[in-house]
């Protein structure tokens, strides 16, 4: 059985809504972790790059504003 056949059988199975729900939750949590960890995501036509943001990018608030 090829990977495509296995994927087709999984999507057409009785548990497809459960699998899709769990996949959606995992996707949302992953996006939340990436954005909170200040990662930079860059998407191109043929690739997606996720890397830590550089220190040269300005933060929203300075340290003085955070302590007040």
C-alpha positions in Angstrom: 0.0 0.0 0.0 1.5 3.3 -1.0 1.5 6.5 1.1 -1.3 8.0 -1.0 -3.5 5.0 -0.6 -3.0 5.0 3.1 -3.8 8.7 3.3 -7.0 8.2 1.2 -8.1 5.3 3.5 -7.5 7.4 6.6 -9.5 10.4 5.2 -12.4 8.2 4.1 -12.5 6.3 7.4 -15.0 6.6 10.2 -12.5 8.5 12.4 -11.6 11.2 9.9 -13.3 14.0 11.8 -11.4 13.1 15.0 -8.1 13.0 13.1 -8.9 16.3 11.5 -9.8 17.9 14.8 -6.6 16.7 16.5 -4.6 17.9 13.6 -6.2 21.3 13.7 -5.5 21.6 17.5 -1.8 20.6 16.9 -1.5 23.1 14.1 -3.0 26.0 16.3 -0.7 25.1 19.2 2.3 25.0 17.0 1.5 28.4 15.5 1.0 29.8 19.0 4.4 28.5 20.2 6.2 29.8 17.1 4.7 33.3 17.5 5.3 33.5 21.3 8.9 32.3 20.9 9.6 35.2 18.5 10.4 33.0 15.6 10.4 34.3 12.1 8.5 32.3 9.5 9.3 32.9 5.8 7.3 31.1 3.1 8.3 30.8 -0.5 6.8 29.0 -3.4 8.8 25.8 -2.7 9.8 26.0 0.9 9.0 27.3 4.4 11.7 28.5 6.7 11.3 28.9 10.5 14.2 30.4 12.4 14.8 32.5 15.6 14.3 36.2 15.1 17.4 38.3 15.0 18.2 40.7 17.8 18.3 43.6 15.2 14.5 43.5 15.0 12.9 46.1 17.4 10.7 44.9 20.2 7.2 46.3 20.7 8.0 47.8 24.1 11.3 48.9 25.6 12.5 47.6 29.0 11.6 50.9 30.7 8.0 50.7 29.6 7.7 47.1 30.8 8.7 48.0 34.4 6.4 50.9 34.7 
